[in-house]
Amino acid sequence: MTTVPTEEESGSGVRVREAERADLLAVFHIEQEAFPQPWPFSAFERFLDEPGFLVAQVRDDADSRETATVGDDGRVVGYVVADVVPNHGESLGHIKDIAVAEACRGQGVGRRLLQQALTVLATENVASVKLEVRESNETAKRLYRGFGFEHHGRLPRYYSNGEDALVMVQEF
Ligand SMILES: CC(C)(COP(=O)(O)OP(=O)(O)OC[C@H]1O[C@@H](n2cnc3c(N)ncnc32)[C@H](O)[C@@H]1OP(=O)(O)O)[C@@H](O)C(=O)NCCC(=O)NCCS
Protein backbone atom coordinates (compact mmCIF):
# COMPACT_ATOMS: atom_id res chain seq x y z
CA MET A 1 0.00 0.00 0.00
CA THR A 2 1.13 3.54 -0.68
CA THR A 3 1.16 5.73 2.39
CA VAL A 4 -0.43 9.15 2.18
CA PRO A 5 0.88 11.45 4.92
CA THR A 6 -1.86 12.78 7.15
CA GLU A 7 -2.04 16.42 8.16
CA GLU A 8 -1.00 15.39 11.65
CA GLU A 9 1.98 13.27 10.58
CA SER A 10 3.50 15.61 8.03
CA GLY A 11 2.13 19.00 8.91
CA SER A 12 0.82 19.14 5.35
CA GLY A 13 -0.63 15.91 3.97
CA VAL A 14 -3.46 15.79 1.49
CA ARG A 15 -5.11 18.93 0.22
CA VAL A 16 -8.63 18.96 -1.22
CA ARG A 17 -9.19 21.63 -3.85
CA GLU A 18 -11.27 22.35 -6.93
CA ALA A 19 -10.38 20.26 -9.96
CA GLU A 20 -8.48 21.81 -12.85
CA ARG A 21 -7.99 20.67 -16.42
CA ALA A 22 -4.47 19.47 -15.61
CA ASP A 23 -5.94 16.99 -13.11
CA LEU A 24 -8.19 15.24 -15.58
CA LEU A 25 -5.82 12.51 -16.76
CA ALA A 26 -5.11 11.44 -13.19
CA VAL A 27 -8.80 11.56 -12.35
CA PHE A 28 -9.64 9.47 -15.42
CA HIS A 29 -6.92 6.96 -14.52
CA ILE A 30 -8.38 6.52 -11.01
CA GLU A 31 -11.91 6.25 -12.45
CA GLN A 32 -10.82 3.45 -14.79
CA GLU A 33 -9.11 1.62 -11.96
CA ALA A 34 -12.13 1.98 -9.65
CA PHE A 35 -15.17 1.17 -11.78
CA PRO A 36 -16.15 -1.55 -14.27
CA GLN A 37 -18.14 1.06 -16.25
CA PRO A 38 -15.98 4.19 -15.94
CA TRP A 39 -17.20 7.61 -16.99
CA PRO A 40 -15.70 8.79 -20.28
CA PHE A 41 -13.05 11.51 -20.14
CA SER A 42 -15.51 14.00 -21.64
CA ALA A 43 -17.86 13.59 -18.67
CA PHE A 44 -15.19 14.95 -16.33
CA GLU A 45 -14.48 17.82 -18.73
CA ARG A 46 -18.13 18.86 -18.47
CA PHE A 47 -17.88 19.21 -14.69
CA LEU A 48 -14.70 21.31 -14.70
CA ASP A 49 -16.43 24.50 -13.60
CA GLU A 50 -18.59 22.84 -10.95
CA PRO A 51 -17.55 23.89 -7.43
CA GLY A 52 -18.35 20.33 -6.33
CA PHE A 53 -15.72 18.74 -8.59
CA LEU A 54 -12.82 18.36 -6.15
CA VAL A 55 -9.54 16.49 -6.12
CA ALA A 56 -7.34 15.29 -3.27
CA GLN A 57 -3.70 15.99 -3.93
CA VAL A 58 -0.65 15.11 -1.88
CA ARG A 59 0.74 18.47 -0.94
CA ASP A 60 4.04 19.50 -2.49
CA ASP A 61 5.58 20.20 0.87
CA ALA A 62 4.58 16.81 2.27
CA ASP A 63 7.24 14.21 2.90
CA SER A 64 6.00 12.59 -0.24
CA ARG A 65 8.87 10.66 -1.79
CA GLU A 66 7.13 7.48 -0.69
CA THR A 67 3.61 8.73 -1.26
CA ALA A 68 1.22 8.21 -4.10
CA THR A 69 2.25 8.97 -7.64
CA VAL A 70 -1.02 8.46 -9.46
CA GLY A 71 -0.93 10.08 -12.88
CA ASP A 72 1.72 12.40 -14.22
CA ASP A 73 0.40 15.53 -12.73
CA GLY A 74 1.36 15.94 -9.11
CA ARG A 75 -0.02 13.05 -7.15
CA VAL A 76 -3.75 13.42 -7.39
CA VAL A 77 -5.00 10.52 -5.27
CA GLY A 78 -8.78 10.92 -5.41
CA TYR A 79 -11.72 13.01 -6.54
CA VAL A 80 -15.40 13.66 -6.00
CA VAL A 81 -18.00 15.07 -8.37
CA ALA A 82 -21.06 16.71 -6.81
CA ASP A 83 -23.61 19.12 -8.21
CA VAL A 84 -27.01 20.64 -7.47
CA VAL A 85 -30.22 19.69 -9.25
CA PRO A 86 -33.68 21.26 -8.95
CA ASN A 87 -36.18 19.05 -7.14
CA HIS A 88 -39.83 20.11 -6.72
CA GLY A 89 -38.91 23.73 -6.07
CA GLU A 90 -35.99 22.89 -3.80
CA SER A 91 -32.31 22.32 -4.47
CA LEU A 92 -31.05 18.77 -4.15
CA GLY A 93 -27.35 17.98 -3.85
CA HIS A 94 -26.10 14.96 -5.78
CA ILE A 95 -22.88 13.08 -5.13
CA LYS A 96 -22.33 11.71 -8.61
CA ASP A 97 -18.92 10.07 -8.40
CA ILE A 98 -16.18 9.52 -5.82
CA ALA A 99 -13.05 7.39 -5.91
CA VAL A 100 -9.61 7.13 -4.33
CA ALA A 101 -6.58 5.52 -5.99
CA GLU A 102 -6.48 1.91 -4.93
CA ALA A 103 -3.05 2.21 -3.34
CA CYS A 104 -4.19 5.12 -1.17
CA ARG A 105 -7.48 3.82 0.22
CA GLY A 106 -8.27 3.33 3.87
CA GLN A 107 -6.34 6.43 4.96
CA GLY A 108 -9.10 8.98 5.26
CA VAL A 109 -8.88 10.47 1.75
CA GLY A 110 -12.43 9.47 0.77
CA ARG A 111 -13.77 10.92 4.00
CA ARG A 112 -11.95 14.22 3.37
CA LEU A 113 -13.33 14.44 -0.17
CA LEU A 114 -16.90 13.71 0.87
CA GLN A 115 -16.71 16.15 3.77
CA GLN A 116 -15.51 18.93 1.47
CA ALA A 117 -18.14 18.15 -1.17
CA LEU A 118 -20.89 18.35 1.46
CA THR A 119 -19.47 21.65 2.66
CA VAL A 120 -19.63 23.01 -0.91
CA LEU A 121 -23.22 21.77 -1.30
CA ALA A 122 -24.17 23.37 2.02
CA THR A 123 -23.11 26.75 0.67
CA GLU A 124 -25.52 26.23 -2.23
CA ASN A 125 -28.49 25.92 0.13
CA VAL A 126 -29.47 22.36 -0.72
CA ALA A 127 -32.23 20.81 1.38
CA SER A 128 -30.78 17.31 1.09
CA VAL A 129 -28.10 15.32 -0.71
CA LYS A 130 -28.62 12.05 -2.57
CA LEU A 131 -26.38 9.45 -4.12
CA GLU A 132 -26.61 6.02 -5.71
CA VAL A 133 -24.43 3.13 -4.61
CA ARG A 134 -24.12 -0.49 -5.69
CA GLU A 135 -25.91 -2.71 -3.24
CA SER A 136 -22.74 -4.82 -2.87
CA ASN A 137 -20.41 -1.86 -2.20
CA GLU A 138 -20.10 -2.25 1.56
CA THR A 139 -17.07 0.07 1.83
CA ALA A 140 -18.87 2.98 0.19
CA LYS A 141 -22.10 2.35 2.10
CA ARG A 142 -20.16 2.46 5.34
CA LEU A 143 -18.48 5.72 4.33
CA TYR A 144 -21.87 7.27 3.53
CA ARG A 145 -23.54 6.02 6.70
CA GLY A 146 -20.72 7.64 8.65
CA PHE A 147 -21.94 10.98 7.25
CA GLY A 148 -25.57 10.30 8.16
CA PHE A 149 -26.76 9.09 4.74
CA GLU A 150 -29.70 6.73 5.08
CA HIS A 151 -31.32 4.20 2.79
CA HIS A 152 -34.03 5.96 0.79
CA GLY A 153 -34.92 3.62 -2.05
CA ARG A 154 -33.76 1.12 -4.63
CA LEU A 155 -33.22 1.38 -8.39
CA PRO A 156 -33.67 -2.14 -9.76
CA ARG A 157 -31.03 -3.31 -12.28
CA TYR A 158 -29.45 0.17 -12.35
CA TYR A 159 -26.03 -1.17 -13.33
CA SER A 160 -25.23 -3.00 -16.56
CA ASN A 161 -24.49 -6.26 -14.75
CA GLY A 162 -28.06 -6.22 -13.43
CA GLU A 163 -27.16 -5.11 -9.92
CA ASP A 164 -29.53 -2.79 -8.05
CA ALA A 165 -28.49 0.66 -6.85
CA LEU A 166 -29.44 1.83 -3.42
CA VAL A 167 -30.40 5.49 -3.14
CA MET A 168 -29.06 7.08 0.02
CA VAL A 169 -30.05 10.53 1.27
CA GLN A 170 -28.69 12.93 3.84
CA GLU A 171 -31.11 15.59 5.07
CA PHE A 172 -29.42 18.93 5.72
C1 LIG B 1 -15.31 4.27 -1.32
C2 LIG B 1 -13.91 4.94 -1.30
C3 LIG B 1 -14.02 6.26 -2.06
C4 LIG B 1 -13.51 5.22 0.15
O1 LIG B 1 -12.30 5.97 0.14
P1 LIG B 1 -11.15 5.71 1.24
O2 LIG B 1 -10.18 6.80 1.12
O3 LIG B 1 -10.64 4.34 1.11
O4 LIG B 1 -12.02 5.84 2.59
P2 LIG B 1 -11.51 6.40 3.99
O5 LIG B 1 -10.18 5.85 4.31
O6 LIG B 1 -11.68 7.87 4.01
O7 LIG B 1 -12.56 5.72 4.98
C5 LIG B 1 -13.81 6.33 5.21
C6 LIG B 1 -14.80 5.28 5.64
O8 LIG B 1 -15.05 4.36 4.59
C7 LIG B 1 -15.26 3.08 5.14
N1 LIG B 1 -14.18 2.19 4.72
C8 LIG B 1 -12.99 2.53 4.17
N2 LIG B 1 -12.30 1.43 3.85
C9 LIG B 1 -13.05 0.38 4.24
C10 LIG B 1 -12.89 -1.03 4.18
N3 LIG B 1 -11.79 -1.59 3.65
N4 LIG B 1 -13.89 -1.82 4.62
C11 LIG B 1 -15.03 -1.29 5.15
N5 LIG B 1 -15.23 0.05 5.23
C12 LIG B 1 -14.25 0.86 4.80
C13 LIG B 1 -15.25 3.24 6.64
O9 LIG B 1 -16.56 3.58 7.08
C14 LIG B 1 -14.35 4.42 6.80
O10 LIG B 1 -14.56 5.11 7.99
P3 LIG B 1 -13.81 4.61 9.33
O11 LIG B 1 -12.34 4.58 9.00
O12 LIG B 1 -14.18 5.66 10.33
O13 LIG B 1 -14.37 3.27 9.62
C15 LIG B 1 -12.84 4.02 -1.93
O14 LIG B 1 -12.90 2.76 -1.31
C16 LIG B 1 -12.98 3.83 -3.43
O15 LIG B 1 -12.46 4.62 -4.22
N6 LIG B 1 -13.67 2.75 -3.87
C17 LIG B 1 -13.84 2.46 -5.29
C18 LIG B 1 -14.79 3.45 -5.94
C19 LIG B 1 -16.15 3.42 -5.26
O16 LIG B 1 -16.67 2.36 -4.93
N7 LIG B 1 -16.74 4.63 -5.09
C20 LIG B 1 -18.05 4.77 -4.50
C21 LIG B 1 -19.08 4.68 -5.56
S1 LIG B 1 -20.75 4.84 -4.90
The ligand as an SDF file (V2000), in Angstrom:
LIG
                    3D

 48 50  0  0  0  0  0  0  0  0999 V2000
  -15.3060    4.2700   -1.3150 C   0  0  0  0  0  0  0  0  0  0  0  0
  -13.9140    4.9430   -1.2970 C   0  0  0  0  0  0  0  0  0  0  0  0
  -14.0240    6.2600   -2.0640 C   0  0  0  0  0  0  0  0  0  0  0  0
  -13.5080    5.2240    0.1500 C   0  0  0  0  0  0  0  0  0  0  0  0
  -12.2970    5.9670    0.1350 O   0  0  0  0  0  0  0  0  0  0  0  0
  -11.1520    5.7110    1.2410 P   0  0  0  0  0  0  0  0  0  0  0  0
  -10.1770    6.8050    1.1210 O   0  0  0  0  0  0  0  0  0  0  0  0
  -10.6400    4.3360    1.1110 O   0  0  0  0  0  0  0  0  0  0  0  0
  -12.0210    5.8400    2.5930 O   0  0  0  0  0  0  0  0  0  0  0  0
  -11.5100    6.3960    3.9950 P   0  0  0  0  0  0  0  0  0  0  0  0
  -10.1780    5.8460    4.3110 O   0  0  0  0  0  0  0  0  0  0  0  0
  -11.6810    7.8660    4.0100 O   0  0  0  0  0  0  0  0  0  0  0  0
  -12.5620    5.7230    4.9800 O   0  0  0  0  0  0  0  0  0  0  0  0
  -13.8130    6.3330    5.2080 C   0  0  0  0  0  0  0  0  0  0  0  0
  -14.8020    5.2770    5.6410 C   0  0  0  0  0  0  0  0  0  0  0  0
  -15.0460    4.3610    4.5900 O   0  0  0  0  0  0  0  0  0  0  0  0
  -15.2570    3.0760    5.1420 C   0  0  0  0  0  0  0  0  0  0  0  0
  -14.1810    2.1930    4.7230 N   0  0  0  0  0  0  0  0  0  0  0  0
  -12.9910    2.5310    4.1700 C   0  0  0  0  0  0  0  0  0  0  0  0
  -12.2960    1.4260    3.8520 N   0  0  0  0  0  0  0  0  0  0  0  0
  -13.0520    0.3760    4.2380 C   0  0  0  0  0  0  0  0  0  0  0  0
  -12.8930   -1.0260    4.1770 C   0  0  0  0  0  0  0  0  0  0  0  0
  -11.7880   -1.5950    3.6500 N   0  0  0  0  0  0  0  0  0  0  0  0
  -13.8950   -1.8220    4.6220 N   0  0  0  0  0  0  0  0  0  0  0  0
  -15.0260   -1.2890    5.1460 C   0  0  0  0  0  0  0  0  0  0  0  0
  -15.2300    0.0550    5.2250 N   0  0  0  0  0  0  0  0  0  0  0  0
  -14.2540    0.8650    4.7960 C   0  0  0  0  0  0  0  0  0  0  0  0
  -15.2520    3.2410    6.6440 C   0  0  0  0  0  0  0  0  0  0  0  0
  -16.5580    3.5800    7.0770 O   0  0  0  0  0  0  0  0  0  0  0  0
  -14.3460    4.4250    6.7960 C   0  0  0  0  0  0  0  0  0  0  0  0
  -14.5630    5.1130    7.9900 O   0  0  0  0  0  0  0  0  0  0  0  0
  -13.8060    4.6130    9.3330 P   0  0  0  0  0  0  0  0  0  0  0  0
  -12.3430    4.5840    9.0030 O   0  0  0  0  0  0  0  0  0  0  0  0
  -14.1820    5.6570   10.3290 O   0  0  0  0  0  0  0  0  0  0  0  0
  -14.3730    3.2670    9.6220 O   0  0  0  0  0  0  0  0  0  0  0  0
  -12.8400    4.0240   -1.9300 C   0  0  0  0  0  0  0  0  0  0  0  0
  -12.8990    2.7610   -1.3140 O   0  0  0  0  0  0  0  0  0  0  0  0
  -12.9800    3.8290   -3.4250 C   0  0  0  0  0  0  0  0  0  0  0  0
  -12.4570    4.6180   -4.2190 O   0  0  0  0  0  0  0  0  0  0  0  0
  -13.6700    2.7530   -3.8700 N   0  0  0  0  0  0  0  0  0  0  0  0
  -13.8380    2.4650   -5.2890 C   0  0  0  0  0  0  0  0  0  0  0  0
  -14.7930    3.4490   -5.9390 C   0  0  0  0  0  0  0  0  0  0  0  0
  -16.1500    3.4170   -5.2620 C   0  0  0  0  0  0  0  0  0  0  0  0
  -16.6700    2.3630   -4.9280 O   0  0  0  0  0  0  0  0  0  0  0  0
  -16.7350    4.6250   -5.0910 N   0  0  0  0  0  0  0  0  0  0  0  0
  -18.0540    4.7690   -4.4980 C   0  0  0  0  0  0  0  0  0  0  0  0
  -19.0810    4.6760   -5.5650 C   0  0  0  0  0  0  0  0  0  0  0  0
  -20.7450    4.8360   -4.9020 S   0  0  0  0  0  0  0  0  0  0  0  0
  1  2  1  0
  2  3  1  0
  2  4  1  0
  2 36  1  0
  4  5  1  0
  5  6  1  0
  6  7  2  0
  6  8  1  0
  6  9  1  0
  9 10  1  0
 10 11  2  0
 10 12  1  0
 10 13  1  0
 13 14  1  0
 14 15  1  0
 15 16  1  0
 15 30  1  0
 16 17  1  0
 17 18  1  0
 17 28  1  0
 18 19  1  0
 18 27  1  0
 19 20  2  0
 20 21  1  0
 21 22  1  0
 21 27  2  0
 22 23  1  0
 22 24  2  0
 24 25  1  0
 25 26  2  0
 26 27  1  0
 28 29  1  0
 28 30  1  0
 30 31  1  0
 31 32  1  0
 32 33  2  0
 32 34  1  0
 32 35  1  0
 36 37  1  0
 36 38  1  0
 38 39  2  0
 38 40  1  0
 40 41  1  0
 41 42  1  0
 42 43  1  0
 43 44  2  0
 43 45  1  0
 45 46  1  0
 46 47  1  0
 47 48  1  0
M  END
$$$$
